[in-house]
Amino acid sequence: VQLQASGGGLVQAGGSLRLSCVASRRSFTMGWFRQAPGKEREFVAAMTWGGSTTDYADSVKGRFTISRDNAKNTVYLQMNGLKPEDTAVYYCAASPRGFTVDRKTFDYWGQGTQVTVSS
């Protein structure tokens, strides 16, 4: 599975961005992770491709929304109310297993897109 992430950029605190991840084919679970400088890569959001199950990190609940467009084989991460602490490189990932949020169980990764939130 090849994943192509896009949509990052520079935004002021309180602003919004939408990240996109185009997949060469669908996997059971699609996820978004992020990695800030000097920190480990962390879970942000995940969903089953069928859309029946979603989960979010506590730090983004109520602000971020994961969704997908079946016709375009694309998964989105809508990010509202951005905060400086959301600054990171964001990665989309795919897992052929059952629903999971454990980054170790995601086999396929996109190249990452930088999100920078200024205060």
C-alpha positions in Angstrom: 0.0 0.0 0.0 1.4 3.4 -1.0 0.2 6.5 0.9 0.6 10.1 -0.1 -0.1 12.7 2.5 -0.6 16.4 1.9 -2.3 19.5 3.2 0.1 20.7 5.9 1.2 24.2 6.3 1.6 27.2 8.6 -1.5 28.4 10.4 -2.2 30.7 13.4 -3.5 29.4 16.6 -7.2 28.8 16.4 -7.1 28.2 12.7 -7.9 25.1 10.7 -6.2 22.7 8.2 -7.4 19.6 6.4 -4.9 16.9 5.7 -5.4 14.4 3.0 -4.0 10.9 2.5 -4.5 9.1 -0.9 -4.1 5.3 -0.6 -3.2 3.1 -3.5 -5.6 0.6 -2.0 -7.8 0.3 1.1 -6.7 -1.3 4.3 -8.8 -2.3 7.3 -7.6 0.6 9.5 -6.4 4.0 8.5 -4.7 6.2 11.0 -3.0 9.6 11.5 0.0 10.0 13.7 2.3 12.9 14.5 5.8 13.5 15.6 7.1 16.7 17.1 10.9 17.5 17.3 12.5 15.4 20.0 9.4 13.4 20.8 8.1 10.0 19.8 5.6 9.5 17.1 2.1 9.5 18.7 -1.4 8.4 17.8 -3.8 11.1 16.7 -6.8 9.5 15.1 -7.9 6.2 13.4 -10.9 4.8 11.6 -11.9 1.5 9.9 -12.2 2.0 6.2 -15.8 1.0 6.5 -16.2 3.9 8.9 -17.9 2.1 11.7 -15.2 2.6 14.2 -13.2 5.7 15.0 -10.9 6.8 17.9 -9.0 9.9 18.8 -6.2 10.9 21.1 -7.6 12.8 24.1 -5.6 15.8 23.1 -7.5 16.2 19.9 -11.0 15.0 20.8 -13.6 17.6 19.8 -11.2 19.5 17.5 -10.0 16.9 14.9 -12.2 14.7 12.7 -11.1 11.7 10.6 -13.1 10.8 7.6 -12.8 9.1 4.2 -14.0 9.4 0.6 -14.4 5.9 -0.8 -14.5 7.0 -4.4 -11.1 8.7 -4.1 -9.5 6.2 -1.7 -8.7 9.2 0.4 -8.7 9.7 4.2 -8.9 13.2 5.7 -8.0 14.7 9.0 -9.9 17.9 9.6 -8.1 19.9 12.2 -9.9 22.8 13.9 -9.0 25.0 16.8 -5.3 24.3 16.2 -2.9 25.0 19.0 0.9 25.5 19.0 1.3 22.1 20.7 -0.2 20.6 17.6 2.9 21.5 15.6 4.4 18.3 14.3 5.0 16.3 11.2 1.8 14.4 10.5 1.8 10.9 9.0 -0.9 8.8 7.6 -0.7 5.0 8.1 -2.5 1.9 7.2 -3.0 -1.5 8.9 -4.5 -4.6 7.4 -5.4 -5.9 10.9 -8.4 -5.3 13.0 -9.0 -1.9 14.4 -5.9 -0.6 16.1 -4.3 2.6 17.4 -0.9 1.1 18.2 1.6 2.5 15.8 3.6 -0.7 15.9 0.8 -2.5 14.1 0.6 -0.1 11.2 2.6 -1.6 8.3 2.4 1.2 5.8 3.3 4.8 6.2 3.1 8.0 4.1 5.9 10.5 3.8 4.6 13.0 6.4 3.4 16.6 6.0 4.5 19.4 8.3 1.9 21.3 10.3 3.1 24.4 12.1 0.8 26.4 14.4 2.0 29.9 15.4 0.9 31.5 18.7 
